[in-house]
Amino acid sequence: MDTSALLEVFDRRVAVYQAQLAHCLASLDEEAVHDLRVAIRRLLALLALLRSRGFGLRGKKLRRALKSQLASLSALRDTQVMLARVTALLPQWPVGEAMLLALQSRERDLLAQAGAAQSVIDTGRLQRRLRKLRRRLVAHPAMRAGELDTGFAARHAQSLIPPPREAPAAALAAF
């Protein structure tokens, strides 16, 4: 992987996060909450990968802010998933109506809390931290020298991927 590809991945993850954050700030519907949480997790995974590859990019405050944002949406996402499942089961499960009402009430409360939490997110500060992290990434000696080695899996494929097992004779006879 060349350095430009790594920067492209970083930029794409940041752009997706920013787009999902804007969508979630506009509407805390089930899809927006889910998509923002996925974008945060993917960005956190990329930051962890960069740290593990020896880039020494601290980004501690950025990671903490992203994790806090993720946590602030967890209960809402859980409730929205339960609501969707209970709603789908309702025709077959009439006694689920009480649970549905309780979940709808909980969702209203959590939407208010999440809306308040999202409104206090300092998006400007997050953006500055992301830009600063990118500048550090670009300035890193390994990036400037193009010394990125991502061929580990290819070099060690035989030890990482077990050989396929033969199918049992009974299974083959079934065909």
C-alpha positions as CSV (number, residue, x, y, z in Angstrom):
1,M,0.0,0.0,0.0
2,D,1.5,3.3,-0.9
3,T,1.2,6.3,1.3
4,S,-1.3,8.0,-1.0
5,A,-3.7,5.0,-0.6
6,L,-3.4,5.2,3.2
7,L,-4.2,8.9,3.1
8,E,-7.1,8.2,0.8
9,V,-8.5,5.7,3.3
10,F,-8.0,8.1,6.1
11,D,-9.7,10.9,4.2
12,R,-12.6,8.7,3.1
13,R,-13.2,7.5,6.7
14,V,-13.2,11.1,7.9
15,A,-15.6,12.2,5.1
16,V,-18.0,9.4,5.9
17,Y,-17.9,10.2,9.6
18,Q,-18.6,13.9,8.9
19,A,-21.5,13.1,6.5
20,Q,-23.0,10.7,9.0
21,L,-22.6,13.2,11.9
22,A,-24.4,15.8,9.8
23,H,-27.2,13.4,9.0
24,C,-27.5,12.4,12.7
25,L,-27.5,16.0,13.8
26,A,-30.4,16.6,11.4
27,S,-32.3,13.5,12.4
28,L,-31.9,10.9,15.0
29,D,-33.8,8.3,13.2
30,E,-32.8,4.6,13.3
31,E,-30.8,4.6,10.1
32,A,-28.9,7.8,11.0
33,V,-28.0,6.6,14.5
34,H,-26.8,3.2,13.1
35,D,-24.8,4.8,10.3
36,L,-23.1,7.2,12.6
37,R,-22.2,4.5,15.0
38,V,-20.7,2.4,12.2
39,A,-18.7,5.4,10.9
40,I,-17.4,6.1,14.4
41,R,-16.3,2.5,14.9
42,R,-14.6,2.4,11.5
43,L,-12.8,5.6,12.2
44,L,-11.7,4.3,15.6
45,A,-10.5,1.1,14.0
46,L,-8.4,3.0,11.5
47,L,-6.9,5.1,14.3
48,A,-6.0,1.9,16.2
49,L,-4.4,0.5,13.1
50,L,-2.3,3.6,12.6
51,R,-1.2,3.5,16.2
52,S,-0.4,-0.3,15.9
53,R,1.7,0.2,12.8
54,G,4.1,2.5,14.7
55,F,2.9,5.8,13.5
56,G,2.9,7.0,17.1
57,L,-0.2,9.2,16.5
58,R,-1.6,9.8,19.9
59,G,-5.0,11.3,19.1
60,K,-6.1,10.4,22.7
61,K,-8.5,13.3,23.0
62,L,-9.9,12.5,19.6
63,R,-10.4,8.9,20.4
64,R,-12.0,9.8,23.8
65,A,-14.4,12.2,22.0
66,L,-15.4,9.6,19.4
67,K,-15.9,6.9,22.1
68,S,-18.0,9.3,24.1
69,Q,-20.1,10.1,21.1
70,L,-20.5,6.4,20.4
71,A,-21.6,5.7,24.0
72,S,-24.1,8.6,24.0
73,L,-26.0,6.8,21.2
74,S,-25.8,3.2,22.5
75,A,-29.0,3.1,24.6
76,L,-31.0,4.9,21.8
77,R,-29.7,2.4,19.2
78,D,-30.6,-0.5,21.4
79,T,-34.1,0.8,22.0
80,Q,-34.6,1.5,18.3
81,V,-33.6,-2.1,17.4
82,M,-35.9,-3.5,20.1
83,L,-38.8,-1.3,18.9
84,A,-38.4,-2.6,15.3
85,R,-38.4,-6.2,16.5
86,V,-41.3,-5.8,18.8
87,T,-43.3,-4.0,16.1
88,A,-42.6,-6.8,13.7
89,L,-43.7,-9.4,16.2
90,L,-46.8,-7.5,17.3
91,P,-49.3,-9.2,14.8
92,Q,-48.3,-12.6,16.3
93,W,-47.8,-11.4,19.8
94,P,-50.7,-9.1,20.9
95,V,-49.5,-9.0,24.6
96,G,-46.4,-7.2,23.2
97,E,-48.5,-3.9,23.0
98,A,-47.5,-2.9,26.6
99,M,-43.8,-3.5,25.7
100,L,-44.2,-1.5,22.6
101,L,-45.7,1.4,24.5
102,A,-42.9,1.3,27.1
103,L,-40.2,1.2,24.3
104,Q,-41.8,4.1,22.5
105,S,-41.8,6.1,25.7
106,R,-38.1,5.2,26.4
107,E,-37.2,6.1,22.8
108,R,-38.8,9.6,23.2
109,D,-36.7,10.1,26.4
110,L,-33.5,8.9,24.8
111,L,-34.1,11.0,21.7
112,A,-34.3,14.1,23.9
113,Q,-31.1,13.0,25.7
114,A,-29.3,12.1,22.5
115,G,-30.4,15.4,20.9
116,A,-29.0,17.3,23.8
117,A,-25.8,15.3,23.8
118,Q,-25.3,15.8,20.0
119,S,-26.0,19.5,20.3
120,V,-23.1,20.0,22.7
121,I,-20.6,18.1,20.5
122,D,-18.0,20.6,19.5
123,T,-17.8,19.6,15.9
124,G,-15.3,22.3,15.2
125,R,-12.9,20.9,17.8
126,L,-13.4,17.4,16.4
127,Q,-12.6,18.7,12.9
128,R,-9.5,20.4,14.1
129,R,-8.3,17.3,15.8
130,L,-8.9,15.2,12.7
131,R,-7.0,17.8,10.6
132,K,-4.1,17.8,13.1
133,L,-4.0,14.0,13.0
134,R,-3.9,14.0,9.3
135,R,-1.0,16.6,9.2
136,R,0.9,14.4,11.7
137,L,0.3,11.3,9.5
138,V,1.5,13.1,6.4
139,A,4.6,14.4,8.3
140,H,5.5,11.0,9.7
141,P,8.9,9.8,8.4
142,A,7.5,6.4,7.3
143,M,4.8,8.1,5.2
144,R,7.3,10.5,3.7
145,A,9.7,7.7,2.9
146,G,6.9,5.4,1.6
147,E,7.9,2.7,4.0
148,L,4.6,1.0,4.5
149,D,4.5,-2.7,4.5
150,T,1.0,-4.2,4.4
151,G,2.1,-7.5,2.9
152,F,2.0,-9.5,6.1
153,A,-1.1,-11.5,5.2
154,A,0.2,-12.4,1.8
155,R,3.6,-13.5,3.2
156,H,2.0,-15.6,6.0
157,A,-1.1,-16.9,4.2
158,Q,-0.3,-20.6,4.7
159,S,0.1,-20.2,8.5
160,L,-2.9,-17.8,8.8
161,I,-5.4,-19.7,6.7
162,P,-5.9,-23.4,7.5
163,P,-6.1,-25.8,4.6
164,P,-9.6,-26.8,3.6
165,R,-10.8,-30.0,5.2
166,E,-12.2,-32.8,3.1
167,A,-15.9,-33.2,3.3
168,P,-17.1,-36.4,5.2
169,A,-18.1,-39.3,2.9
170,A,-21.7,-39.1,4.2
171,A,-22.0,-35.5,3.1
172,L,-20.6,-36.3,-0.3
173,A,-23.0,-39.2,-0.7
174,A,-25.9,-36.9,-0.1
175,F,-25.2,-35.1,-3.4
